Structure formats: C-alpha cells, structure tokens
C-alpha cells in the first residue's frame, strides 16, 4: 500500500515547492493523486500552501493523541501529516507528501515501501537562488550547499534536477509518477496462443531498458533476461569518497582504460603529489566496492581546477561524471572557491560538449606551461 505514498523532499534553493505547484496544475484528470495537507505551527495568514494552522501547544496535543502519521521539525516550525490524510491509500489513490530530508529515516521506518522523490539542483544554481532571496549570509549559503551536496539519496529514489525551467523539472516528475502508475495498474499481458509476457514500455523505460533489450518468450526467460538487462544497465548507485592508498592500482588502471595517461605524466607520481595538497579533494567513485570513477580537484586560493575526471567505459553515460563534478563543485564552494577551471585537449569535442552542458564556458586564453620536474 505504501508504494503509492510519494514522499517529496529537497534542499533550500532547489525549488521543490515550485515544481510541486507545476505538477499540481498539470496532472492529468484521470490521475488519482491526493495532496496531503500539512499541519504547521504558523498562522494561516502566513501565505503559501493551504495548511492546517496550529500553535505549538495545539500541535503537541495532537502529537500526544497520535493524530499524526508523520511529524517533524524544521526551520523552527513543527510539521505534521494526519493519519486521515493517508486514508486515500486504502482506496488505491496516490498520496503526495511534502516532506523533509531530516525526517526521511523515520518516514521509511514507519511507512516502508514509500516512494522517495528528491528535488535538487547543481551547487552553483542552489547558491545563486539562495543568494537572490537574501535570507542567509554567504557563509550560511556555503554551508547549505555543502549539506545539500553531501546528502546521500537512498537507493530507488527518484531524483529530479531542477536547473532549468519548471516545466522541464515538473514534466520529469510527472513522467516518473505516470510510469509507476502504469506499473501499479498491472501493465502485463499474456496472449492466448503462447505464454508470452511483455513488460510495459513505461515500466521498462523507468528502468532505462527498452523492450527490445529482453527476451519475451516465457516467464522464466523474462525474469532471467530482465536481471541481465538490469545488470548491464548498472542501476547500483555510485558511492563517492576520498581517495585511499589502497586505491592506487585500481585508479591507475582506470585512467589507462580511459586513455588519460601520457608518457610525460607519471600517474603514480601525480597521485603522490596530490596526496600532499588537499587530499580530501581527490574523489573516487565506486559501485559495489569496485573503483569505477575519479576526479582530482584542487584549489590554490584563486580558483579551482579539476583533472583526471574518469568513468570506466562500462559505467559511462549513466550520469556518474556529472555527479562527481557536482560533488567537487560543492566542496570547492564550501572552501570559498569563486571559479572552477579546467583544460580539455584540442579536438576532444565530446568532452567540451559535456562541460558546456554543465554550464562551463570557453575562456579566450592562451594556455602556457613549463615543466619544473620532469617525469621520465
């Protein structure tokens, strides 16, 4: 039943409420979605959502009486979702809760199986939006962005990146909900002449797998082929951490597989030198304990740099490089770094396109270099 409970959360500056407003206005009429009203310790005249107003004493009384299915505190206010707001789940409706990242562990424990939606934006966009609303100091903004980037999204969550227009982010969320609604309604068919099974295109696309990827003969083959397809798609989330000494061989092998090494740059010496200067900015990505991505960031007080951004060939085109860049940007921003620069070898147009899509622009400069320590 909790599979139809949608728990939406996101950091300040992500535009979560705006995306939800767009979604509410654009939901198809046939979609049975109930928007759970929140009980909040603020006056009804405060504006914003149509919440149930309460004072602190009244809220605590409701909590003590067991009125809330979910309750949390954030930004000096108390929030609650009454049990009655979740009653629509029993009727097969979707119920959408505007929740809190801090309360997520308790929500998952009390309502196992709920669908988590994380609405966020890249670090630069978050910082810009927070600055525009003029509520926090630059230091507070840096701290908020750093916390947002450090947040680990649980496995199976829907993540919506709200960097562009509301229509783009809202449409992405709507597609995810529609896809899950199709699966919940049992989009599985069986022909009379054979025991052929077909998973709906919506369900397959939600996993990033086309219906032409799997065999469609009998149920056993379907399950086996789907598992293989999921494995090829590699839906396991990447974990990001700082480089460790035991990673050396795997990291160098990764760089070699991505054609990043050159005879005049000894990768082992590059690693040793980096460990002497801000080793916390040397990031490693791993899936199921295996190193499959790296990014070496630096900051000398004027601007940041990134080198050795690499993702193993069989893990590419899954958003890992972008995730590593966002993590590094957040770490540099938390250090007060005003700009991140990078170098791309001439003619590497695909890499240039990747960075341009992330908001990087070409600087009209001449790059000069002088080797101080030769690497034989």
Buried (B, 14 or more C-beta within 10 A) or exposed (E): EBBBBBBBBBBBBBBBBBBBBBBEEEBEEEEBBBBBBBBBBBEEEEEEEEBBBBEEEBBBEBBEEEBBBBBBBEEEBBBBBBEEBBEBBEEEBBBBBBBBBEBBEEBBEEBEEBBBBBBBBBBBBBBEBBEEEEEBEEEEBBEBBBBBBEBEBEEEBBBBBBBEEBEBBBBBBBBBBBBBBBBEEEBEEEEEEEEBBBBBBBBBBBBEBEEEBBEBEEEEBBEEBBEEBBEEEBBBBBEBEEBEEEBBEBBBEBBEBBEBBEEEBBBEEBBEEBEEEBEEBBBBBBBEEEBBBBBBBBBEEEEBBBBBBBBBEEBBEBEBBBBBBBBBBBBBBBBEBEEBEBEBEEEEEEBBEBBEEBEBEEEEEEEEEEEEEEEE
